[in-house]
Amino acid sequence: QQPVQSPQAVILREGEDAVINCSSSKALYSVHWYRQKHGEAPVFLMILLKGGEQKGHEKISASFNEKKQQSSLYLTASQLSYSGTYFCGPQGGSEKLVFGKGTKLTVNP
Amino acid sequence: DAGVIQSPRHEVTEMGQEVTLRCKPISGHNSLFWYRQTMMRGLELLIYFNNNVPIDDSGMPEDRFSAKMPNASFSTLKIQPSEPRDSAVYFCATQLSGAYNEQFFGPGTRLTVL
């Protein structure tokens, strides 16, 4: 039931782009995205709802394909501060989030 | 607002001892979640409450784990007796009920069971 995230890890140079994917085996109502820096708690990035509504950071964009039960997070013109582990958390209608194992993003100068 | 408050931040105990982790939610948030994070298993939901009522405890690993929310401003997660495999970071997160609302995580409690 845990969603599958890909890639597991990615290394970028500052200014490069990245896409992180999240795929679920269950029907989804919404998808949450969070970022966790080493030694810190996860921090909210985005919520995408069935029907197209979104809420979150201005500098980060994401998509949600309800039929394919997939979501993607797009990080453009990456900055050093983007480094961390990204988690997707699909929701199936209750408030319960089941997080993926995460994608570790490293942005180098 | 002070954010989600967890205590203690670090706990080192010996196998067999009782451990109690505490969480104070953000004022007004009526959903509260307990997570456990390890390298092997990632970020797992243990239990969540809505309006102080446990809604889903399917993630609680075994009877040694119990959680309570006696009022809207306090929750505890208890492990009795503790075992070395319980070593992990335990996060409490709270949310204003509703699918369009994000979860706010506390700083976590790093538990080490020797």
Backbone of each chain as ProteinMPNN parsed JSONL, in Angstrom:
{"seq_chain_A": "QQPVQSPQAVILREGEDAVINCSSSKALYSVHWYRQKHGEAPVFLMILLKGGEQKGHEKISASFNEKKQQSSLYLTASQLSYSGTYFCGPQGGSEKLVFGKGTKLTVNP", "coords_chain_A": {"N_chain_A": [[0.814, -1.205, 0.0], [2.112, 1.094, 0.3], [3.121, 3.992, -1.427], [4.995, 4.179, -4.502], [8.0, 5.734, -5.085], [9.983, 7.491, -7.468], [12.913, 8.946, -8.94], [14.975, 7.028, -6.593], [17.051, 8.457, -5.648], [18.689, 11.519, -6.512], [21.106, 13.582, -8.04], [21.978, 16.868, -8.494], [23.222, 19.79, -10.228], [23.353, 23.137, -9.162], [20.708, 25.079, -10.435], [19.822, 23.239, -12.279], [17.123, 21.067, -13.416], [14.608, 18.887, -11.965], [12.534, 15.965, -11.724], [10.257, 14.339, -9.678], [8.623, 11.363, -9.103], [5.535, 9.778, -8.125], [3.715, 6.969, -7.387], [0.697, 5.258, -6.919], [-1.097, 2.353, -5.787], [-3.661, 2.488, -5.126], [-6.937, 3.989, -5.357], [-7.045, 7.484, -5.502], [-7.674, 10.44, -3.585], [-6.351, 12.747, -2.982], [-3.017, 14.15, -3.053], [-0.23, 14.623, -1.022], [2.814, 16.468, -0.674], [5.973, 16.521, 0.887], [8.996, 17.857, 2.295], [12.03, 16.861, 3.738], [14.729, 17.847, 5.59], [18.02, 16.836, 6.567], [18.039, 15.546, 9.805], [15.897, 17.028, 10.585], [12.349, 17.816, 10.861], [9.723, 16.685, 8.622], [8.485, 18.999, 6.178], [5.76, 20.771, 4.878], [5.003, 20.938, 1.382], [3.249, 20.802, -0.929], [-0.218, 20.348, -1.769], [-2.278, 18.388, -3.734], [-5.404, 18.145, -5.128], [-8.014, 15.914, -6.123], [-9.621, 16.776, -9.047], [-8.268, 19.047, -9.54], [-7.509, 21.199, -7.895], [-4.938, 23.007, -6.163], [-2.478, 23.543, -3.621], [0.12, 25.292, -2.183], [3.746, 25.799, -2.191], [4.986, 28.564, -4.032], [7.15, 28.394, -5.76], [7.391, 25.812, -6.522], [6.139, 23.25, -8.526], [3.552, 20.887, -9.364], [1.951, 17.881, -10.49], [-1.066, 15.953, -10.859], [-2.381, 12.977, -11.691], [-5.324, 11.596, -11.726], [-6.54, 9.339, -12.835], [-4.425, 7.645, -13.486], [-3.39, 7.388, -11.032], [-1.154, 8.767, -10.138], [1.419, 11.102, -9.245], [3.485, 13.928, -9.831], [6.347, 15.815, -8.96], [7.769, 18.874, -9.733], [10.821, 20.324, -9.905], [12.317, 23.178, -10.654], [15.094, 25.032, -11.942], [16.93, 24.51, -9.789], [17.912, 25.133, -6.396], [20.451, 25.398, -3.849], [19.175, 25.126, -1.438], [17.151, 23.373, -1.949], [17.916, 20.823, -1.452], [17.4, 17.698, 0.131], [15.147, 15.178, 1.445], [12.407, 14.046, -0.337], [9.028, 13.402, 0.139], [6.114, 11.724, -0.904], [2.652, 11.637, -0.143], [-0.021, 9.967, -0.571], [-3.608, 10.292, -0.358], [-6.572, 8.53, 0.389], [-9.126, 9.424, 0.838], [-9.676, 9.571, 3.527], [-8.079, 11.288, 6.268], [-5.709, 10.08, 6.524], [-2.331, 9.647, 5.712], [-0.171, 7.808, 3.665], [3.063, 7.463, 3.449], [5.59, 7.459, 0.895], [8.854, 5.909, 0.396], [10.587, 7.903, -0.055], [12.539, 10.356, -1.89], [15.802, 11.132, -2.316], [17.272, 14.174, -2.733], [20.043, 15.866, -3.909], [21.607, 18.898, -4.209], [24.226, 20.366, -5.739], [26.828, 22.939, -5.72]], "CA_chain_A": [[0.0, 0.0, 0.0], [3.008, 2.243, 0.292], [3.338, 4.439, -2.809], [6.352, 3.998, -5.035], [8.603, 6.979, -5.566], [11.162, 7.362, -8.321], [13.971, 8.002, -8.57], [15.252, 6.951, -5.152], [18.012, 9.524, -5.352], [19.11, 12.297, -7.675], [22.112, 14.605, -7.745], [21.888, 17.953, -9.471], [23.985, 21.017, -10.025], [22.495, 24.311, -8.983], [20.142, 25.585, -11.681], [19.242, 22.159, -13.069], [15.75, 20.685, -13.103], [14.378, 17.502, -11.573], [11.154, 15.507, -11.584], [10.101, 13.222, -8.758], [7.35, 10.715, -9.382], [4.886, 9.047, -7.044], [2.683, 6.121, -7.976], [-0.049, 4.524, -5.912], [-1.916, 1.247, -6.281], [-5.029, 2.696, -4.671], [-7.611, 5.182, -5.862], [-6.607, 8.636, -4.716], [-8.447, 11.666, -3.485], [-5.388, 13.843, -3.012], [-1.614, 13.794, -2.803], [0.585, 15.612, -0.302], [4.269, 16.405, -0.834], [6.714, 17.101, 1.991], [10.449, 17.789, 2.174], [12.685, 16.709, 5.025], [16.176, 18.021, 5.606], [18.674, 15.911, 7.502], [17.926, 15.88, 11.215], [14.751, 17.898, 10.836], [11.024, 17.235, 10.602], [9.165, 16.978, 7.293], [7.817, 20.288, 6.016], [4.782, 20.753, 3.793], [5.287, 21.611, 0.122], [2.122, 20.911, -1.854], [-1.344, 19.421, -1.778], [-3.013, 18.355, -4.998], [-6.683, 17.486, -4.933], [-8.793, 15.416, -7.251], [-10.388, 17.89, -9.592], [-7.342, 20.051, -10.032], [-7.087, 22.235, -6.954], [-3.603, 22.857, -5.615], [-2.116, 24.496, -2.568], [1.498, 25.054, -1.769], [4.817, 26.712, -2.506], [4.903, 29.219, -5.337], [8.274, 28.064, -6.63], [7.377, 24.387, -6.824], [4.906, 22.853, -9.208], [3.291, 19.454, -9.324], [0.794, 17.42, -11.239], [-1.781, 14.833, -10.25], [-3.193, 12.252, -12.66], [-6.2, 10.76, -10.902], [-6.807, 8.056, -13.485], [-3.233, 6.803, -13.384], [-3.014, 7.351, -9.612], [0.226, 9.213, -10.1], [1.696, 12.513, -9.065], [4.882, 14.283, -10.078], [6.801, 17.089, -8.398], [8.72, 19.474, -10.663], [11.735, 21.279, -9.279], [13.022, 23.855, -11.74], [16.161, 25.968, -11.544], [17.142, 24.096, -8.392], [18.788, 25.897, -5.519], [21.087, 24.569, -2.809], [18.203, 24.903, -0.363], [16.217, 22.309, -2.337], [18.445, 19.529, -1.017], [16.635, 17.046, 1.181], [14.4, 13.993, 1.008], [11.05, 14.396, -0.699], [8.062, 12.333, 0.367], [4.731, 11.906, -1.317], [1.712, 11.002, 0.767], [-1.368, 9.918, -1.141], [-4.752, 10.108, 0.514], [-7.651, 7.837, -0.298], [-10.449, 9.873, 1.244], [-9.595, 9.955, 4.933], [-6.926, 12.165, 6.485], [-4.528, 9.245, 6.681], [-1.32, 9.69, 4.668], [0.783, 6.706, 3.636], [4.203, 8.056, 2.774], [6.557, 6.655, 0.18], [10.159, 5.808, 1.053], [11.3, 9.155, -0.231], [13.547, 10.574, -2.933], [16.851, 12.001, -1.784], [17.757, 15.137, -3.724], [21.237, 16.614, -3.529], [21.942, 19.961, -5.148], [25.609, 20.826, -5.544], [27.116, 24.243, -6.357]], "C_chain_A": [[0.845, 1.25, 0.0], [3.218, 2.696, -1.152], [4.796, 4.249, -3.209], [6.865, 5.318, -5.57], [9.807, 6.66, -6.447], [11.609, 8.74, -8.782], [14.149, 7.95, -7.047], [16.187, 8.069, -4.727], [18.372, 10.238, -6.642], [20.087, 13.364, -7.214], [22.072, 15.633, -8.864], [22.969, 18.989, -9.215], [22.987, 22.155, -9.904], [21.998, 24.816, -10.341], [19.519, 24.51, -12.555], [17.839, 21.814, -12.574], [15.668, 19.224, -12.692], [12.888, 17.222, -11.503], [11.149, 14.299, -10.654], [8.701, 12.663, -8.95], [6.852, 9.891, -8.208], [3.735, 8.258, -7.651], [2.02, 5.286, -6.893], [-0.866, 3.412, -6.549], [-3.381, 1.43, -5.902], [-5.61, 3.959, -5.289], [-7.33, 6.343, -4.919], [-7.618, 9.767, -4.715], [-7.528, 12.878, -3.583], [-3.989, 13.298, -2.799], [-0.933, 14.955, -2.074], [2.056, 15.396, -0.666], [4.929, 17.149, 0.323], [8.21, 16.964, 1.703], [11.04, 17.713, 3.587], [14.189, 16.899, 4.856], [16.756, 17.161, 6.717], [18.548, 16.402, 8.947], [16.746, 16.764, 11.569], [13.442, 17.156, 10.57], [10.593, 17.507, 9.167], [8.408, 18.303, 7.308], [6.938, 20.236, 4.77], [5.265, 21.525, 2.567], [4.01, 21.865, -0.678], [1.016, 19.947, -1.449], [-1.992, 19.532, -3.146], [-4.274, 17.539, -4.779], [-7.236, 16.961, -6.243], [-9.65, 16.571, -7.756], [-9.528, 19.075, -9.973], [-6.906, 21.126, -9.063], [-5.698, 21.928, -6.407], [-3.383, 23.891, -4.528], [-0.669, 24.233, -2.217], [2.445, 26.133, -2.202], [4.695, 27.28, -3.914], [5.983, 28.726, -6.282], [8.327, 26.592, -7.005], [6.053, 24.055, -7.493], [4.769, 21.339, -9.185], [2.078, 19.139, -10.161], [0.198, 16.206, -10.559], [-2.664, 14.215, -11.324], [-4.035, 11.246, -11.891], [-6.402, 9.377, -11.506], [-5.628, 7.108, -13.354], [-2.759, 6.666, -11.945], [-1.544, 7.712, -9.442], [0.308, 10.71, -9.86], [3.17, 12.749, -9.346], [5.16, 15.655, -9.499], [7.898, 17.622, -9.305], [9.534, 20.534, -9.944], [12.571, 21.914, -10.386], [14.017, 24.857, -11.193], [16.541, 25.724, -10.089], [18.155, 24.974, -7.671], [19.377, 24.957, -4.474], [20.089, 24.204, -1.715], [17.186, 23.814, -0.703], [16.688, 20.921, -1.876], [17.631, 18.98, 0.151], [15.973, 15.801, 0.626], [12.948, 14.382, 0.814], [10.134, 13.178, -0.541], [6.727, 12.698, -0.26], [3.854, 11.13, -0.343], [0.327, 11.021, 0.164], [-2.432, 9.731, -0.062], [-5.873, 9.479, -0.276], [-9.034, 8.278, 0.129], [-10.531, 10.181, 2.72], [-8.389, 10.872, 5.065], [-5.62, 11.391, 6.58], [-3.616, 9.371, 5.477], [-0.44, 8.453, 4.789], [1.963, 7.176, 2.803], [5.021, 7.027, 2.023], [7.88, 6.664, 0.927], [11.018, 7.037, 0.828], [12.269, 9.155, -1.396], [14.561, 11.56, -2.378], [17.424, 12.87, -2.898], [18.965, 15.873, -3.159], [21.529, 17.64, -4.608], [23.332, 20.477, -4.79], [25.857, 22.155, -6.241], [27.635, 24.046, -7.774]], "O_chain_A": [[0.349, 2.344, -0.27], [3.47, 1.861, -2.021], [5.692, 4.17, -2.369], [6.226, 5.944, -6.416], [10.543, 5.702, -6.209], [10.772, 9.619, -8.994], [13.545, 8.734, -6.314], [16.124, 8.563, -3.6], [18.364, 9.647, -7.722], [19.927, 13.966, -6.152], [22.128, 15.284, -10.043], [23.55, 19.055, -8.131], [21.905, 22.116, -10.49], [22.78, 24.96, -11.281], [18.767, 24.825, -13.477], [17.426, 22.207, -11.483], [16.542, 18.423, -13.025], [12.083, 18.119, -11.255], [11.932, 13.363, -10.821], [7.718, 13.404, -8.958], [7.634, 9.377, -7.408], [2.885, 8.816, -8.344], [2.693, 4.683, -6.056], [-1.276, 3.513, -7.705], [-4.237, 0.64, -6.297], [-4.885, 4.871, -5.687], [-7.372, 6.197, -3.698], [-8.314, 10.014, -5.7], [-7.876, 13.896, -4.182], [-3.801, 12.142, -2.418], [-1.055, 16.114, -2.471], [2.479, 14.272, -0.932], [4.514, 18.247, 0.694], [8.634, 16.074, 0.965], [10.6, 18.411, 4.501], [14.833, 16.197, 4.077], [16.072, 16.808, 7.678], [18.91, 17.536, 9.262], [16.607, 17.2, 12.712], [13.44, 16.013, 10.112], [11.06, 18.47, 8.558], [7.784, 18.677, 8.301], [7.346, 19.712, 3.734], [5.848, 22.603, 2.679], [3.724, 23.0, -1.059], [1.264, 18.887, -0.874], [-2.224, 20.63, -3.652], [-4.227, 16.402, -4.31], [-6.961, 17.492, -7.319], [-10.319, 17.252, -6.978], [-9.989, 19.998, -10.644], [-6.005, 21.902, -9.381], [-5.325, 20.771, -6.213], [-4.002, 24.955, -4.511], [-0.274, 23.091, -1.982], [2.033, 27.242, -2.541], [4.349, 26.572, -4.86], [5.755, 28.648, -7.489], [9.225, 26.174, -7.736], [4.991, 24.519, -7.077], [5.746, 20.612, -9.008], [1.284, 20.017, -10.497], [0.863, 15.519, -9.784], [-3.593, 14.858, -11.814], [-3.552, 10.198, -11.463], [-6.433, 8.373, -10.794], [-5.807, 5.909, -13.136], [-1.827, 5.911, -11.667], [-0.799, 7.059, -8.711], [-0.59, 11.475, -10.213], [4.002, 11.87, -9.123], [4.312, 16.546, -9.544], [8.851, 16.908, -9.615], [8.993, 21.518, -9.439], [13.428, 21.26, -10.98], [13.818, 25.449, -10.132], [16.476, 26.633, -9.262], [19.111, 25.479, -8.259], [18.864, 23.862, -4.246], [20.148, 23.117, -1.14], [16.436, 23.379, 0.171], [15.92, 19.96, -1.915], [17.227, 19.724, 1.045], [16.206, 15.416, -0.519], [12.332, 14.978, 1.698], [10.431, 12.084, -1.022], [6.268, 13.836, -0.16], [4.26, 10.106, 0.206], [-0.424, 11.977, 0.358], [-2.203, 9.116, 0.979], [-6.113, 9.82, -1.435], [-10.02, 7.603, -0.169], [-11.374, 10.977, 3.134], [-7.747, 11.195, 4.066], [-4.549, 11.985, 6.701], [-4.066, 9.221, 4.341], [-0.013, 8.093, 5.886], [1.864, 7.274, 1.58], [5.137, 5.876, 2.444], [8.025, 7.33, 1.953], [12.066, 7.19, 1.456], [12.753, 8.111, -1.832], [14.216, 12.685, -2.014], [17.984, 12.37, -3.874], [18.909, 16.432, -2.064], [21.681, 17.296, -5.78], [23.571, 20.957, -3.682], [25.194, 22.478, -7.227], [27.929, 25.022, -8.465]]}, "seq_chain_B": "DAGVIQSPRHEVTEMGQEVTLRCKPISGHNSLFWYRQTMMRGLELLIYFNNNVPIDDSGMPEDRFSAKMPNASFSTLKIQPSEPRDSAVYFCATQLSGAYNEQFFGPGTRLTVL", "coords_chain_B": {"N_chain_B": [[2.417, 31.405, 16.588], [3.467, 28.556, 18.51], [3.957, 26.217, 17.228], [3.982, 22.615, 16.748], [4.641, 20.876, 19.674], [6.963, 18.695, 21.057], [8.005, 16.335, 23.492], [10.172, 14.148, 25.347], [13.02, 15.554, 23.547], [15.104, 13.899, 23.053], [15.613, 10.538, 24.0], [17.031, 8.095, 25.93], [17.007, 4.806, 26.829], [16.77, 1.728, 28.681], [16.298, -1.609, 27.566], [13.115, -2.971, 28.199], [12.195, -1.016, 29.85], [9.644, 1.467, 30.523], [8.463, 3.854, 28.209], [7.461, 7.149, 27.599], [6.17, 9.321, 25.291], [5.493, 12.698, 24.431], [3.099, 15.068, 23.181], [2.11, 18.254, 22.134], [-0.399, 19.734, 20.411], [-0.811, 22.158, 17.709], [-2.712, 24.951, 18.537], [-6.164, 24.682, 18.018], [-5.981, 22.86, 15.977], [-7.466, 19.884, 15.059], [-6.902, 17.3, 14.335], [-4.609, 14.716, 14.952], [-1.531, 13.104, 14.558], [0.601, 10.291, 14.965], [3.803, 9.355, 14.039], [6.408, 7.056, 13.062], [9.823, 6.963, 12.298], [12.274, 5.256, 10.552], [15.362, 4.134, 9.079], [15.064, 1.776, 7.666], [12.27, 1.326, 7.354], [11.148, 3.719, 6.718], [8.862, 6.484, 6.873], [6.341, 5.908, 8.949], [2.878, 5.756, 9.632], [1.512, 5.542, 12.791], [-0.79, 5.903, 14.451], [-3.837, 7.798, 14.325], [-5.746, 10.587, 15.531], [-8.927, 12.164, 15.677], [-10.567, 14.979, 16.748], [-9.92, 14.174, 19.36], [-10.5, 11.476, 19.404], [-9.493, 8.174, 18.722], [-8.958, 7.247, 15.404], [-7.734, 5.613, 13.483], [-5.771, 2.997, 14.175], [-4.235, 1.136, 12.988], [-1.593, 1.018, 12.327], [-0.139, 0.677, 14.624], [2.382, -1.131, 16.06], [2.309, -3.331, 17.901], [0.904, -4.726, 20.942], [2.433, -3.547, 22.861], [2.577, -0.927, 22.374], [0.811, 2.068, 22.984], [-1.548, 4.724, 22.697], [-2.826, 7.886, 23.677], [-5.252, 10.507, 23.836], [-6.181, 12.656, 25.846], [-7.268, 15.201, 25.925], [-7.847, 18.157, 23.905], [-5.392, 19.367, 23.735], [-3.224, 17.747, 24.205], [-1.314, 14.794, 23.833], [-0.216, 11.408, 24.214], [2.244, 8.913, 23.562], [2.921, 5.697, 24.37], [5.294, 3.234, 25.214], [5.6, 0.064, 26.335], [6.7, -2.989, 27.46], [9.796, -1.453, 26.443], [11.812, -2.168, 23.527], [14.935, -2.878, 21.827], [14.458, -2.719, 19.044], [12.592, -0.76, 18.825], [13.831, 1.588, 18.622], [14.046, 4.691, 17.112], [12.982, 7.66, 15.298], [10.361, 9.5, 16.514], [7.588, 11.149, 15.383], [5.186, 13.672, 15.955], [2.35, 14.97, 14.4], [0.13, 17.587, 13.437], [-3.087, 18.77, 12.32], [-5.499, 20.871, 10.811], [-8.677, 19.717, 10.469], [-9.626, 18.335, 7.343], [-9.437, 17.812, 3.85], [-7.945, 19.575, 2.399], [-5.958, 20.596, 3.884], [-2.738, 20.957, 5.307], [-0.33, 18.88, 7.054], [1.353, 19.638, 10.05], [4.448, 19.106, 11.331], [5.933, 18.107, 14.431], [9.154, 18.574, 16.105], [10.137, 16.07, 16.635], [10.997, 13.073, 18.507], [13.88, 11.513, 19.377], [14.404, 8.257, 19.948], [16.284, 5.935, 21.723], [16.805, 2.654, 22.44], [18.493, 0.636, 24.544]], "CA_chain_B": [[2.118, 30.127, 17.238], [4.692, 27.852, 18.856], [4.103, 25.005, 16.458], [3.776, 21.368, 17.479], [5.688, 20.711, 20.683], [7.171, 17.321, 21.474], [8.996, 16.122, 24.543], [11.471, 14.812, 25.266], [13.602, 15.568, 22.203], [15.948, 12.7, 22.993], [15.365, 9.627, 25.106], [17.831, 6.873, 25.909], [16.503, 3.956, 27.888], [17.198, 0.334, 28.582], [15.27, -2.574, 27.193], [12.22, -3.359, 29.279], [11.667, 0.166, 30.532], [8.494, 2.164, 29.922], [8.795, 5.133, 27.583], [6.293, 7.976, 27.269], [6.441, 10.468, 24.437], [4.421, 13.655, 24.602], [2.872, 15.973, 22.056], [1.131, 19.323, 22.278], [-0.716, 20.168, 19.035], [-1.076, 23.565, 17.441], [-4.035, 25.302, 19.014], [-7.195, 24.7, 16.986], [-5.862, 21.69, 15.108], [-8.254, 18.827, 15.673], [-6.41, 15.978, 13.954], [-3.255, 14.507, 15.456], [-0.947, 11.893, 13.987], [1.891, 9.805, 15.472], [4.595, 8.64, 13.048], [7.715, 6.537, 13.436], [10.702, 6.985, 11.138], [13.53, 4.509, 10.595], [15.979, 4.01, 7.758], [14.558, 0.594, 6.97], [10.837, 1.329, 7.083], [10.688, 5.04, 6.299], [7.964, 7.244, 7.741], [5.14, 5.088, 9.097], [1.817, 6.246, 10.503], [1.171, 4.589, 13.854], [-2.165, 6.11, 14.864], [-4.261, 9.183, 14.3], [-6.926, 10.996, 16.283], [-9.694, 13.313, 15.217], [-11.359, 15.442, 17.893], [-9.488, 13.383, 20.53], [-10.945, 10.093, 19.26], [-8.627, 7.414, 17.794], [-9.669, 6.898, 14.18], [-7.059, 4.514, 12.796], [-4.57, 2.562, 14.905], [-3.765, -0.067, 12.293], [-0.139, 1.061, 12.229], [0.492, 0.401, 15.919], [3.042, -2.402, 15.783], [1.885, -4.42, 18.781], [0.241, -4.275, 22.172], [3.352, -2.784, 23.715], [2.383, 0.482, 22.036], [-0.511, 2.606, 23.233], [-1.599, 6.173, 22.538], [-4.012, 8.51, 24.236], [-5.425, 11.945, 23.648], [-7.2, 12.946, 26.856], [-7.925, 16.468, 25.611], [-7.456, 18.72, 22.604], [-4.078, 20.003, 23.757], [-2.188, 16.859, 24.715], [-1.372, 13.389, 23.456], [0.943, 10.627, 24.605], [2.516, 7.62, 22.955], [3.625, 4.949, 25.402], [5.842, 1.932, 24.832], [5.848, -0.683, 27.562], [8.1, -2.632, 27.684], [10.518, -1.043, 25.236], [12.78, -3.11, 22.973], [15.898, -2.181, 20.946], [13.913, -2.465, 17.695], [11.735, 0.426, 18.882], [14.69, 2.764, 18.405], [13.568, 5.408, 15.917], [12.515, 9.017, 15.573], [8.902, 9.522, 16.578], [7.058, 12.478, 15.088], [3.783, 14.007, 16.102], [1.946, 15.974, 13.422], [-1.256, 17.972, 13.627], [-3.725, 19.297, 11.123], [-6.888, 21.294, 10.879], [-9.387, 18.695, 9.689], [-10.036, 18.695, 5.996], [-8.512, 17.256, 2.866], [-7.154, 20.636, 1.775], [-5.075, 21.149, 4.902], [-1.481, 20.244, 5.456], [0.088, 18.467, 8.376], [2.497, 20.322, 10.635], [5.183, 18.137, 12.135], [6.787, 18.528, 15.53], [10.58, 18.343, 15.872], [10.451, 14.659, 16.793], [11.708, 12.517, 19.664], [14.801, 10.438, 18.976], [14.398, 7.235, 20.997], [17.288, 4.874, 21.636], [16.585, 1.622, 23.444], [19.735, -0.152, 24.618]], "C_chain_B": [[3.419, 29.361, 17.455], [4.923, 26.638, 17.971], [3.804, 23.793, 17.323], [4.952, 21.171, 18.435], [5.759, 19.244, 21.098], [8.21, 17.272, 22.584], [9.023, 14.651, 24.926], [11.976, 14.844, 23.824], [14.493, 14.349, 21.992], [15.638, 11.844, 24.212], [16.24, 8.401, 24.901], [17.377, 6.038, 27.083], [16.994, 2.533, 27.689], [16.007, -0.557, 28.245], [14.429, -2.957, 28.409], [11.61, -2.192, 30.027], [10.459, 0.732, 29.784], [8.952, 3.515, 29.389], [7.507, 5.872, 27.268], [6.733, 9.193, 26.487], [5.23, 11.395, 24.474], [4.326, 14.612, 23.425], [1.815, 16.999, 22.429], [0.831, 19.868, 20.887], [-0.801, 21.682, 18.933], [-2.515, 23.848, 17.849], [-5.035, 25.375, 17.852], [-7.116, 23.53, 16.023], [-6.574, 20.512, 15.779], [-7.93, 17.421, 15.167], [-4.949, 15.86, 14.384], [-2.769, 13.137, 15.021], [0.352, 11.561, 14.713], [2.556, 8.973, 14.369], [5.872, 8.111, 13.681], [8.573, 6.514, 12.175], [11.987, 6.215, 11.417], [14.092, 4.437, 9.185], [15.339, 2.877, 6.973], [13.111, 0.761, 6.513], [10.296, 2.684, 6.645], [9.789, 5.674, 7.343], [6.624, 6.516, 7.796], [4.142, 5.771, 10.019], [1.476, 5.173, 11.518], [-0.314, 4.681, 14.206], [-2.538, 7.551, 14.592], [-5.59, 9.383, 14.992], [-7.618, 12.14, 15.541], [-10.626, 13.715, 16.35], [-11.169, 14.535, 19.112], [-9.868, 11.916, 20.46], [-9.995, 9.354, 18.318], [-9.428, 6.931, 16.603], [-9.045, 5.668, 13.51], [-5.799, 4.181, 13.565], [-3.962, 1.327, 14.253], [-2.245, -0.115, 12.166], [0.585, 0.796, 13.537], [1.075, -1.006, 15.848], [2.571, -3.561, 16.658], [1.348, -3.828, 20.069], [1.155, -3.49, 23.098], [3.186, -1.277, 23.489], [0.952, 0.895, 22.364], [-0.453, 4.127, 23.097], [-2.902, 6.693, 23.103], [-4.052, 9.978, 23.843], [-6.531, 12.37, 24.596], [-7.923, 14.271, 26.642], [-7.321, 17.039, 24.34], [-6.038, 19.27, 22.575], [-2.969, 19.069, 24.208], [-2.412, 15.431, 24.231], [-0.103, 12.702, 23.928], [1.025, 9.353, 23.787], [3.397, 6.867, 23.944], [4.093, 3.608, 24.837], [6.22, 1.213, 26.128], [5.652, -2.17, 27.318], [8.8, -2.282, 26.373], [11.537, -2.124, 24.83], [13.739, -2.347, 22.048], [15.331, -1.866, 19.557], [12.929, -1.301, 17.672], [12.541, 1.705, 18.669], [14.339, 3.405, 17.068], [13.36, 6.869, 16.289], [10.995, 8.991, 15.489], [8.434, 10.959, 16.388], [5.574, 12.536, 15.433], [3.482, 15.091, 15.068], [0.49, 16.325, 13.68], [-1.764, 18.719, 12.409], [-5.102, 19.816, 11.49], [-7.642, 20.354, 9.965], [-9.797, 19.202, 8.32], [-8.982, 18.274, 5.007], [-7.582, 18.313, 2.284], [-6.134, 21.23, 2.736], [-3.856, 20.278, 5.119], [-1.243, 19.836, 6.901], [1.322, 19.261, 8.785], [3.18, 19.346, 11.592], [5.912, 18.808, 13.3], [8.231, 18.165, 15.243], [11.005, 16.89, 16.032], [11.129, 14.338, 18.112], [12.574, 11.383, 19.153], [14.919, 9.465, 20.136], [15.469, 6.194, 20.707], [17.036, 3.916, 22.787], [17.793, 0.695, 23.43], [19.469, -1.581, 25.059]], "O_chain_B": [[4.362, 29.499, 16.676], [6.022, 26.083, 17.983], [3.422, 23.926, 18.486], [6.112, 21.287, 18.041], [4.748, 18.633, 21.445], [9.159, 18.057, 22.613], [7.999, 13.973, 24.838], [11.382, 14.197, 22.962], [14.611, 13.839, 20.878], [15.428, 12.357, 25.311], [16.202, 7.755, 23.853], [17.365, 6.516, 28.217], [17.56, 2.192, 26.65], [14.866, -0.27, 28.607], [14.951, -3.227, 29.491], [10.627, -2.352, 30.751], [10.281, 0.507, 28.587], [9.726, 4.224, 30.032], [6.567, 5.288, 26.73], [7.553, 9.989, 26.945], [4.088, 10.94, 24.54], [5.318, 14.925, 22.767], [0.762, 16.659, 22.968], [1.726, 20.414, 20.242], [-0.856, 22.389, 19.939], [-3.422, 23.076, 17.54], [-4.789, 26.036, 16.844], [-8.086, 23.237, 15.325], [-6.303, 20.193, 16.936], [-8.607, 16.459, 15.529], [-4.158, 16.786, 14.202], [-3.493, 12.145, 15.102], [1.122, 12.463, 15.042], [1.97, 8.029, 13.839], [6.355, 8.632, 14.687], [8.112, 6.099, 11.111], [12.693, 6.486, 12.388], [13.372, 4.657, 8.211], [15.099, 2.996, 5.772], [12.769, 0.373, 5.396], [9.136, 2.798, 6.249], [9.935, 5.432, 8.541], [5.868, 6.505, 6.824], [4.516, 6.303, 11.064], [1.187, 4.032, 11.156], [-1.012, 3.668, 14.254], [-1.681, 8.434, 14.619], [-6.439, 8.492, 15.037], [-6.981, 12.959, 14.879], [-11.388, 12.89, 16.855], [-12.127, 14.181, 19.799], [-9.575, 11.172, 21.396], [-9.714, 9.846, 17.225], [-10.46, 6.28, 16.765], [-9.76, 4.789, 13.029], [-4.863, 4.979, 13.609], [-3.252, 0.562, 14.906], [-1.677, -1.179, 11.922], [1.812, 0.701, 13.551], [0.347, -1.968, 15.603], [2.453, -4.682, 16.165], [1.336, -2.613, 20.266], [0.681, -2.835, 24.027], [3.605, -0.464, 24.313], [0.002, 0.172, 22.063], [0.584, 4.737, 23.355], [-3.942, 6.039, 23.024], [-3.027, 10.597, 23.557], [-7.694, 12.438, 24.2], [-9.047, 14.455, 27.11], [-6.393, 16.465, 23.77], [-5.528, 19.606, 21.506], [-1.883, 19.529, 24.56], [-3.535, 14.927, 24.218], [0.953, 13.327, 24.032], [0.011, 8.79, 23.375], [4.477, 7.33, 24.311], [3.378, 2.946, 24.084], [7.044, 1.692, 26.907], [4.54, -2.588, 26.997], [8.42, -2.776, 25.312], [12.043, -2.877, 25.662], [13.388, -1.282, 21.542], [15.69, -0.851, 18.961], [12.478, -0.899, 16.599], [11.967, 2.788, 18.55], [14.335, 2.745, 16.029], [13.538, 7.264, 17.441], [10.423, 8.517, 14.507], [8.828, 11.862, 17.126], [4.825, 11.581, 15.229], [4.27, 16.019, 14.887], [-0.296, 15.471, 14.09], [-0.997, 19.224, 11.59], [-5.779, 19.273, 12.363], [-7.28, 20.207, 8.797], [-10.249, 20.335, 8.16], [-7.784, 18.364, 5.277], [-6.535, 17.975, 1.732], [-5.516, 22.252, 2.437], [-3.926, 19.049, 5.117], [-1.855, 20.359, 7.832], [2.214, 19.519, 7.977], [2.569, 18.836, 12.531], [6.433, 19.916, 13.176], [8.511, 17.512, 14.238], [12.1, 16.512, 15.618], [11.745, 15.194, 18.746], [12.08, 10.417, 18.572], [15.468, 9.803, 21.185], [15.554, 5.649, 19.607], [17.05, 4.306, 23.954], [18.079, 0.048, 22.422], [20.402, -2.376, 25.173]]}, "name": "protein", "num_of_chains": 2, "seq": "QQPVQSPQAVILREGEDAVINCSSSKALYSVHWYRQKHGEAPVFLMILLKGGEQKGHEKISASFNEKKQQSSLYLTASQLSYSGTYFCGPQGGSEKLVFGKGTKLTVNPDAGVIQSPRHEVTEMGQEVTLRCKPISGHNSLFWYRQTMMRGLELLIYFNNNVPIDDSGMPEDRFSAKMPNASFSTLKIQPSEPRDSAVYFCATQLSGAYNEQFFGPGTRLTVL"}
